[in-house]
Structures are given as structure tokens and as C-alpha cells.
């Protein structure tokens, strides 16, 4: 199956289902019960519970469609030996992205202790991610069959070392951070040591080794990548990206959007690495009593954090100090933000900074202004996009992250209204929509964006239920 990720536009999801908590005016868009890939009783109860708190009928309908979308449409469960295995695709692309799959299941993490079947999904995904990392820690996406060649048409001729089982080999720091975050989240929620076996520990060590290789203290390291494509964001200059001076930061070939970095020190990804490594250290110590792995992860986190303090900030023309988006270690820096997470706007959501942190607040405010070339303000909406889709295209993900990070009701309500009114009548989130015409959008089936929207609504039900109960 070959899909052009950049030109996959709205094409009609055509999923018929049985009503859950949809208002009569809005047809349920979930698959029929017998066609759902995975069903969790705890998640079904959560849909009913939270839906009762949502006064706005369209917002309630969208939550009912979006929140279970990962389970309904993207999960394939099996076993390897006697252990669960979970393969979670992105939606319209039939491959597992390390980043997307971890983010897609996060909205269900608080329910995992109430549903043994849901626990199997988490254990199966943690195991699948560990095995995938051991295939190639530089890859961002993987095939279901670990012996298969890629089925992604755009990756077939890439100039890089493509191993069986790898779908795409774009080196992105966050590809290794998200499995660490998933492991820590599961451990904190369950205190269940079963997923953290020798294979998991081996993958964790491979991840740390890869981060150290990409500090490039002794040369460019073993990874290179080139692609013949019309967009310069699809390839790396000379296979390694623009020049840098080794300063202790980790190089990233690509951003979480899968677009090439301008300067290889991607600051939000390095900040995420610091947090994820510290979480890995906790799991290694508490779940495995592996002091060596824990110490190694902590040491690298401390080193990168020190480099971030020295190299990770910049000043805007008006004199404000902010986190840079990318730097090169020579003093060059670029300020922008991209909707994909880790982003500068998403640092508080990821727990890399406190929401009250003044440096982050200045950075967030600049990212949501004309200081960011990828911030768009149209006749129908304002928000952040990115080079992946192009100018004037707002990503719902940026609005959801803004609402999840906000501490004032007005900002949250504004984001909710925009998310409600820019679905193009589909009842789902998309990759991006046109700032002047939300009926024009990309990726009708994008499970990460759907799950993130569901996570926002569940978060508000727990922290600010009055906002959901009031008319929008």
C-alpha cells in the first residue's frame, strides 16, 4: 500500500457505526461494534461519563468520535510467544511511528488499572517499540512484519541503510523519547514490572548510545540520509545536515513533523530528551533495579541540560530572551515553532518546563505571534502550522496543545470553539486545515490528532468541568 503523505486530502472515512452518546443531529462516526479493532470497557465507560459533562452538542459528538479513534481503527493485537504484541498504525498510513503510537495511547493511560485488556495493549506496545528500536534506533517508522521491506513509496529510494522491518529512516530525537515517556507513564500508573524485561533494557541502552553518537563529539557518527524529493525538507545536506560545533547537545536530522532541521540542534527535542532520560532512569531503577542503566540515563540528561542552558536560548529583535527552535553551536539560531510535538509551545504539556516558567511563557507568546513565521491568522482561525503542509495551513494539534497548556479559561474556551468549528463537518481532527476555509484539510484519518483532542476533553473534565458544562 503506497500513500503520498503530503497530498493525502479529505477522502471520506466512510465508517458506519452504532450510536454511543451522539446528539440526534450528528451521526455517529465510529465503526460498527463488530468492526472495531480494539474495545476497552473502561474507555467505553469513560466516553459515557465525560460526554454527560459536555453541554455543547457538537463538541460532545466530536469527543465521542475522536477519543476512541486509536482503539477503533489503528490497533492490531497479537502475541509473540506468550506475551502481548500491539502494532498501532498512524491512521491513513499503515505503519507504526514510535512517536505517534506512544502519543496515540496516552489518553487511555489513566484507565489502564481498571481494564486488564487495556493493560495488555500497553504492554504489547512497549514490547513492540523495544523490538523496533533494536532493529534500528535511527528509524522513525516500522513495518508490522519485521522481515518486510518498506511499503512507503516515498522511502523506497532513500540513500540510507534500510533494514528489513523499517518503514522510514528519518533520525528524530523524539522517536526515542516517546517510548521512554510511554514506559514511565505505564510504570507510574500500574507499578507493573512485566514490560521491563531484558529486551526493553537492551533497547533503552541502544537509545542512550544513539543519543551519545548524535552528540557527534568524534565526528558525524554512523547515520546519514538523503532523499531525491522536490521539497528540501525531505533530505539532509550531504547526508548529515548543516554544520555544527559539538557542544553537548544531541543532533536531530529531522523534526517531529518529519521535516529536515535547518540547524541540527533542535531545542524542544533536546529539552524533551532531558525529561525522557530522567523518566527512563526512574523506570530502570524502580522496575528493574538496574542502577547502571539509571545512572547512564541520568548522566546524559545532566550533560544535555547543561548544554541547553548555555546554547538553547536566543534574543528576539525586541530584546526578549526565548528558547530558540534550532541552533548550530556557532552562535546561529532560528526562532519559529512547528505544531508537531515536541514544540516550543508544547514544552509545558510535555513536562519539560512549568507552565509558570517566565522563559517558557515568553517563548509561547512569541510562538503565537507574528514573530513565528509559521503562525497564521486567517478569517476563520489562528494557530500554528509548519513547513510540512505549507503556508496558511493551521494544525488542530497546535490549538489542542495550547488549550492543554493554558492556565486561563478564556484561552481554553477560544481553542475549544476553534476546534469545534474547523472540523470540516467530519467530526474528527485533521492534520491541517486552511486558515480561511476549514472545509479544505489534509488527512481525514489522523489518529494522533484525534486522541490528543480526546485527551484535552478528558483533562478538562478532571480539572475544569465547568468549562465543558457551559455553552460555547
Buried (B, 14 or more C-beta within 10 A) or exposed (E): EEBEBBEBEBEEBEBEBEEBBBBEEBEBBBBEEEEBBBBBEBBBEBBEEBBEBBEBEBBBBBBBBBBBBBBBBBBBBEEEEEBBBBBBBBBBBBBBBBBBBBBBBBBBBBBBBBBEBBBBBBBBBBBBBBBBBBBBBBBBBBBBEBEEBBBBEBBEEBEBBBBEBBBBBBBBBBBBBBBBBBBBBBBEBBEBEBBBBEBBBBBBBBBBEBBBBBBBEEEBBEBBBBBEEEEEBBBBEEBBBBEBEBBBBBBBBBBBBBBBBBBBBBBBBBBBBBBBBBBBBBBBBBBBEBEEBBEBBBEBBEBBBBBBEEBBBBEBEEEBEBBBBBBBBEEBBBBBBBBBBBBBBBBBBBBBBEBEBEBBBBBBEBBBEEBBBBBBEBEBBBBBBBBBBEEBBBBBBBBBBBBBBBEEEEBBBBBBBBBBEBBBEBBBBBBBBBBEBBEBBBBBBBBBBBBBBBBBBBBBBEEBEEBBEEEB
